[in-house]
Every structure is written in C-alpha cells, then in structure tokens.
C-alpha cells in the first residue's frame, strides 16, 4: 500500500481550518507528530501521521493543538 501525501490545503481541509490557521498551527502539529516530506520546493504531509495524530488526541480527549 502506498503512502498518501497531502499538500497544505488538503491538511487544512481535513482539519476544517483555513490555510492561514493551518500555517499558524503547523509547528505545533509537527512537534506532536505530523510528518513532512520535502519534494523540491514543495512540502507534503504524510496522511497516516495526520490520522494517527487525530486518533491519539481523540483517544486522550485532548485538543489537537
């Protein structure tokens, strides 16, 4: 199974936040486990790491950021 790579707008859409909000909370998401991959000048995010982060926060009843 191949890993799904998300662009910043995809991640913002999954989190139901705007692009500006995503960029504001991005450092905290990365610190909590969101994995990034740089392809040239583009930064992509591993969907599985985002899903794990969301599930972990939901299981512990914690806010995402």
Secondary structure, DSSP 8 states (H G I E B T S, - for coil): ----EE-HHHHHHHHT--HHHHHHHHHHHHHHT--EEEETTEEEEEHHHHHHHHHHHHHTT----
